[in-house]
Amino acid sequence: MSSTIPDIETVPLTGPNDRPAPARDETSLHDEILARLRDYIVEGHVPDGGRLSERQLCEMLGVSRTPLREALKVLAAEGLVELLPNRGARVRPLSAADIQELFDLMGGLEGLAGRLACEKISDEEIAKIEQYHHDMYGFYMRQDMQGYFRMNQLIHRAIVDAAANATLHATYDSLAGRIRRVRFSANFARRRERWSEAMREHELILDALRRRAGSELSDILFQHLRNKGSAAITYFAEEQAGPASTPSGKPARVD
């Protein structure tokens, strides 16, 4: 994945030029910066292990260094970036073994969530997931990966929410940030046509959920995550071998 940020040295984390953030509600400003920065990294604008230029990010986001650093701290806690002592931050690289282990673990969590959700989920919650699925399919047909992925994540999150297990939810959240970028990238695995496969798997997920078939849904979700992990490993191997492309043949914009 190629970076759209010039390869320049990261501005030191401390300095005399800090200015207060624009006069906006601090909480909403923080959330906005965090969301935009997270999406920017997840979209693959900076490669694995790539340095994050503080000056360039401040210019892009239109903020001072202080709120940017706060957002970077949150992303570091999520496992998406690494803070380097006196050297700024970089996108946290993951090895193939890291990816497979994380997706197997996430698959186990989502499998458990699916089993519990089938015991507790309401008709209204299923209807909401059906709408997410419908919207996701629309994005898929339009080859809009960003929209597709947004709906995809809402579906998985809704199943975890329906499990109504606080400990499971907290554990899931602790891992979700670490693999979100990789989870999206798996859809670009060209040889396996992973995006189409994922869409078919989601049809099976929705069908099992409608029938409240907990054991079946658990198995589907676990295999869905395992397949996605394998596809992500394939994608990154292809990335190293040459320029990536989306399923439509256009240059990849990884999310």
Secondary structure, 3 states (H helix, E strand, C coil): CCCCCCCCCCCCCCCCCCCCCCCCCHHHHHHHHHHHHHHHHHCCCCCCCCEECHHHHHHHHCCCHHHHHHHHHHHHHHCCEEEECCCEEEECCCCHHHHHHHHHHHHHHHHHHHHHHHHHCCHHHHHHHHHHHHHHHHHHHCCCHHHHHHHHHHHHHHHHHHHCCHHHHHHHHHHHHHHHHHHHHHHHCCCCCHHHHHHHHHHHHHHHHHCCCHHHHHHHHHHHHHHHHHHHHHHHHHHHHCCCECCCCCECCCC
